[in-house]
Amino acid sequence: MAEGMVSFSMASVVEDVLQQHGTRVSDVDLASRKAEEAALRRYEAAGWLRKMVGVVGAKDLPAEPSEEEFRLGLRSGIILCNVLNKIQPGAVPKVVESPGDSIIVPDGAALSAYQYFENVRNFHVAMQGMGLPTFEASDLEQGGKSARIVNCVLALKSYCERKQVGANGSSKFGGNLKPSNSGKYFVRKNGEPFMNSLSRSQSLNADQNLNGDLVHDQPEMDTSLSTLVRAALSDKKPEEVPTLVESMLSKVMEEFERRLANHNEMMKTTIKDMADSGVSLTKTAPGEVKVKVEEKNVTQVKKVEQTHGNSSHDEELKSRLLRQRTLFDQQTRDVQELKHCLRTTRAGMQFMQMKYHEEFCNLGKHLHGLVHAASSYHKVLEENRKLYNQVQDLKGSIRVYCRVRPFLPGAMHRSSTVDHIEEGSISIVTSSKYGKEGRRSFNFNQVFGPSATQEEVFADTRPLIRSVLDGYNVCIFAYGQTGSGKTFTMSGPRELTEQSQGVNYRALSDLFFLSEQRKDTFYYEVSVQMIEIYNEQVRDLLVTDGLSRRYPSQSFNFCFCLFMHILSFIY
Ligand SMILES: Nc1ncnc2c1ncn2[C@@H]1O[C@H](COP(=O)(O)OP(=O)(O)OP(=O)(O)O)[C@@H](O)[C@H]1O
């Protein structure tokens, strides 16, 4: 596309120039403008030469010379050779600077001619070697075409400028060409104005390879321009081609070169970008381009045929790319959904943490209140315990109760020795044969008559069970002669019922009941030890090895004892 634009532009310029020349410009105007244009170009050439060789070296060349002055100033060839050697050192191995350097001939004119011939000849050879356009030797003589000399100088100037900016100075005029006619003058044929230079430029452009295979279409562009120029100039004689046309063609060539350089630079940039993005183009055969695409770790080499016969391959390639694109889009959506879900979950977790923190704070406040209440409760409980046990102490740490057994069945007719029973005393009728008085009175904490129930007997003992759980030691024992009812009072009759249960059953029942009540506040351990004291011998009744373990003897006239931690029953 770029090539087409360049070709079209160049053709348009050439056509416009030719058209202007042929139809719009009158002969009078043309001659005037031609002379003006030639003068300007001559001044440009002279000025550049003067600048290159300096004022002294260019003493024979005015800044704005006429055609004759220009021709005479360059006639010796010294300026031309020196300028050329400045641009391309050694291009002219030897410059004949003065008559003394050559043959001494008194006739200055003859000497100048010889000098001119040698220098100009060497200049011609060097210019030809560099591929630059030159002029004919006769152009330096009177009647010669100074315009050709001007063109040659301006071409050398252009070469010099391109060389100074680092470009291939000779590329414009094919400077890489080896001189094909070394040692001969480079003479432009009259029937081919600029045709040689154009041909050289085209051939060089065709060979010019800025980036390998990427400029294969360039000859077509050159051919387009060449065709136009040739079509316009082929039927023209040299004298029919005005200087204006030559000048315009030169400008066209310069514009063409500039745009071509831009185009190649742009192509270089494009190829570099494609290489950076993982796409490389290599031309493998005419009409076939191999496209190499690298995307991440996936390398796909796709051979794209530019002919219609390979359209199915293109379709398959497009389909595959479409599927990959669809899959990629789906995965992108899935990732977005996962991210959304993650954000939602994270927000939920943060909300839960906040609620948990609030609940925990509220629980702490409630717990603080409970701890305060429990502390108060314990204080009250402790106070209550102390008061309770103080009452028990006031009642007496040792309490003695008396129970009268009723008559057993079959002995109901016998008379009782109990005369009178009050709450805390009992009167006994004794035999009068031993004393003056026949009755005696005894005081106790409480006296239970024959009709007293097991419940009534235990009622005065029950407060002591609570004292046991408060840490007080308690011992309950029964004392009396054989058959007086000790076992009955402490345990109960043989056929045991709830009403007939004695003190130990009721005491233990209360003990476990209270410990169960206080289980959230206190922890109690209960153990049982059962011993027998008989005939002043103490024996452990729970020993399982068959050998009764004897305790140290005590003077107790009891049947057996029951110890329970700090509560003991003896009867
Ligand atoms: N309050 C009572 N009511 C009815 N029966 C009773 C009462 N007290 C004792 N008995 C009866 O009297 C009998 C003797 O009582 P118990 O065995 O308790 O006497 P004990 O003092 O333990 O005798 P020992 O010292 O020989 O063991 C038993 O048959 C018992 O049931």
The ligand as an SDF file (V2000), in Angstrom:
LIG
                    3D

 31 33  0  0  0  0  0  0  0  0999 V2000
  -38.7280  -48.6240  119.3190 N   0  0  0  0  0  0  0  0  0  0  0  0
  -39.0030  -49.9010  119.0070 C   0  0  0  0  0  0  0  0  0  0  0  0
  -40.1900  -50.2100  118.4930 N   0  0  0  0  0  0  0  0  0  0  0  0
  -40.4700  -51.5190  118.2190 C   0  0  0  0  0  0  0  0  0  0  0  0
  -39.6300  -52.5190  118.3480 N   0  0  0  0  0  0  0  0  0  0  0  0
  -38.4100  -52.2270  118.8510 C   0  0  0  0  0  0  0  0  0  0  0  0
  -38.0260  -50.9200  119.2100 C   0  0  0  0  0  0  0  0  0  0  0  0
  -36.7460  -50.9410  119.6900 N   0  0  0  0  0  0  0  0  0  0  0  0
  -36.3660  -52.2440  119.6390 C   0  0  0  0  0  0  0  0  0  0  0  0
  -37.3510  -53.0230  119.1450 N   0  0  0  0  0  0  0  0  0  0  0  0
  -37.2670  -54.4720  118.9690 C   0  0  0  0  0  0  0  0  0  0  0  0
  -36.5560  -54.9760  120.0830 O   0  0  0  0  0  0  0  0  0  0  0  0
  -35.7300  -56.0260  119.6920 C   0  0  0  0  0  0  0  0  0  0  0  0
  -34.3340  -55.7680  120.1590 C   0  0  0  0  0  0  0  0  0  0  0  0
  -33.9090  -54.6710  119.5900 O   0  0  0  0  0  0  0  0  0  0  0  0
  -32.4490  -54.4620  119.0290 P   0  0  0  0  0  0  0  0  0  0  0  0
  -32.0050  -55.6940  118.4060 O   0  0  0  0  0  0  0  0  0  0  0  0
  -32.3800  -53.2270  118.2340 O   0  0  0  0  0  0  0  0  0  0  0  0
  -31.6610  -54.3420  120.3940 O   0  0  0  0  0  0  0  0  0  0  0  0
  -30.1460  -54.1540  120.5410 P   0  0  0  0  0  0  0  0  0  0  0  0
  -29.9030  -53.1430  121.5100 O   0  0  0  0  0  0  0  0  0  0  0  0
  -29.4900  -53.8460  119.1840 O   0  0  0  0  0  0  0  0  0  0  0  0
  -29.5870  -55.5840  121.0480 O   0  0  0  0  0  0  0  0  0  0  0  0
  -28.0780  -56.0980  120.9860 P   0  0  0  0  0  0  0  0  0  0  0  0
  -27.2960  -55.2220  121.7750 O   0  0  0  0  0  0  0  0  0  0  0  0
  -28.2030  -57.4830  121.5470 O   0  0  0  0  0  0  0  0  0  0  0  0
  -27.7830  -56.0970  119.6260 O   0  0  0  0  0  0  0  0  0  0  0  0
  -35.8190  -56.1570  118.2390 C   0  0  0  0  0  0  0  0  0  0  0  0
  -36.7090  -57.2440  117.9760 O   0  0  0  0  0  0  0  0  0  0  0  0
  -36.4240  -54.8730  117.8030 C   0  0  0  0  0  0  0  0  0  0  0  0
  -37.2070  -55.0450  116.6800 O   0  0  0  0  0  0  0  0  0  0  0  0
  1  2  1  0
  2  3  1  0
  2  7  2  0
  3  4  2  0
  4  5  1  0
  5  6  2  0
  6  7  1  0
  6 10  1  0
  7  8  1  0
  8  9  2  0
  9 10  1  0
 10 11  1  0
 11 12  1  0
 11 30  1  0
 12 13  1  0
 13 14  1  0
 13 28  1  0
 14 15  1  0
 15 16  1  0
 16 17  2  0
 16 18  1  0
 16 19  1  0
 19 20  1  0
 20 21  2  0
 20 22  1  0
 20 23  1  0
 23 24  1  0
 24 25  2  0
 24 26  1  0
 24 27  1  0
 28 29  1  0
 28 30  1  0
 30 31  1  0
M  END
$$$$
